[in-house]
Amino acid sequence: MEAVKTDKLFVPALPTLWPSMLTGRRAPSHFMPFGARNVRYFYFARNAIWTTVKMLGLDAGEVLMPAYHHGVEVEAVVDAGATPRFYRVGSRWDVDLEDVEKRIGPKTKALYLVHYAGFPGPVEEMRRIADKHGLPLIEDCALSLLSADGSVPLGTTGDIGIFCLYKTLPMPHGGALTVNGSRQYSLPEPPLPPTSSTFSHTVSSLLQNLELRGGAFGRSVRGMVRGLGKGAVKAAEIERVATGTQHFDRRHVDLGMSPFAHRIAQAQDLEAVVERRRRNYFFLLGRLRDVSAPLFNQLSPGVCPLFYPLVVDNKEQVLERLRARGIEAIDFWKYFHPACDASAFPEVAKLRRSIVEVPCHQDLTPEVMAEVANVVRDALVPERPERKNVG
Ligand SMILES: Cc1ncc(COP(=O)(O)O)c(C=O)c1O
């Protein structure tokens, strides 16, 4: 399902929930983590990371992590008791494998690889380094659900796969931990999240969908319901456990995934999701490569892009312009975790100043993408210096 063209551009950052997804159901999927033999579902990916540190007994040791990180995955590792150490990532999101190996020391207890926005990191090479040093490999696919490196699904090479579901699929919440290989861990089933929280996220996503499809009418209904909803949430003291937040909160570390979220996952046409994201990415690549040098000039087979990483010089200004025109662009990974010395990783510091996340998800039609491309092109035009009024 895709949105129809409406009067004003509305391009939400995440895909929205279509009413038919509340009742639809498809055959079990082979995609990770749904097809994994050994999987535990959580409210967030961060809970899966915290649990991994405890489960593997890394809490008294060091975990070697990329200097290019979100920050919340590092917070989860720290909260669970481990110490993060950082390795170099280059200006094209490329992991410096030599640096990884150089930084392994007696206290290193695990290697941590992040696959950025669906683009596969060097997981085979990291596997080899991990095996050589007898370390477990954690493969963070929080931004890379449904993505593969050729025929190898991301999250299947590491000892552990970490997934976030709600960034790629229109789910109210959802994360997963998969254990690969033969080792078995007995993990308690996490408690269900508050129903009110699931309900609140679901309604928000349905309203976004209404706006996406309903133009001016949908927009005014959404505005009205949001106003009422905020009051009701406050009045009823509904606990809304926010997703997509910057920081780790120990109070939510146990929360699992609701059966309702599982149901929505089962209603998804995952092959179509991958195909549409790739189509939209290619479209932007073709329309933008002459105004902004692409970070990736191609999309390898199997890659499911989470967004289009737009490289800009004037991030704040571009973000402001895109948002003013109805595109929910996101400031991608602005901050280092405080445990990471920014001055030691200049390429990462530059990336943090220059990547804007432009949506290319499954709800966006070719017509909408054409408008997105035009708006982005406009936003990239440098501001003309103000003309002085002479005379
Ligand atoms: C690399 C990475 N790992 C883990 C997470 C945590 O995901 P969640 O919000 O599901 O906890 C994020 C969040 O953006 C992330 O970017």
The ligand as an SDF file (V2000), in Angstrom:
LIG
                    3D

 16 16  0  0  0  0  0  0  0  0999 V2000
   22.7780    1.4340   16.0980 C   0  0  0  0  0  0  0  0  0  0  0  0
   21.6270    1.4310   17.0430 C   0  0  0  0  0  0  0  0  0  0  0  0
   21.5080    0.4330   17.9410 N   0  0  0  0  0  0  0  0  0  0  0  0
   20.4860    0.3840   18.8080 C   0  0  0  0  0  0  0  0  0  0  0  0
   19.5090    1.3450   18.8200 C   0  0  0  0  0  0  0  0  0  0  0  0
   18.3840    1.2610   19.7980 C   0  0  0  0  0  0  0  0  0  0  0  0
   17.1610    1.0300   19.1490 O   0  0  0  0  0  0  0  0  0  0  0  0
   15.8150    1.1300   19.9880 P   0  0  0  0  0  0  0  0  0  0  0  0
   15.2940    2.5120   19.8020 O   0  0  0  0  0  0  0  0  0  0  0  0
   14.9210    0.0980   19.3740 O   0  0  0  0  0  0  0  0  0  0  0  0
   16.1450    0.8350   21.3770 O   0  0  0  0  0  0  0  0  0  0  0  0
   19.5800    2.4080   17.9280 C   0  0  0  0  0  0  0  0  0  0  0  0
   18.5690    3.4510   17.9290 C   0  0  0  0  0  0  0  0  0  0  0  0
   18.4790    4.2910   17.0610 O   0  0  0  0  0  0  0  0  0  0  0  0
   20.6650    2.4550   17.0050 C   0  0  0  0  0  0  0  0  0  0  0  0
   20.7810    3.4550   16.1190 O   0  0  0  0  0  0  0  0  0  0  0  0
  1  2  1  0
  2  3  1  0
  2 15  2  0
  3  4  2  0
  4  5  1  0
  5  6  1  0
  5 12  2  0
  6  7  1  0
  7  8  1  0
  8  9  2  0
  8 10  1  0
  8 11  1  0
 12 13  1  0
 12 15  1  0
 13 14  2  0
 15 16  1  0
M  END
$$$$
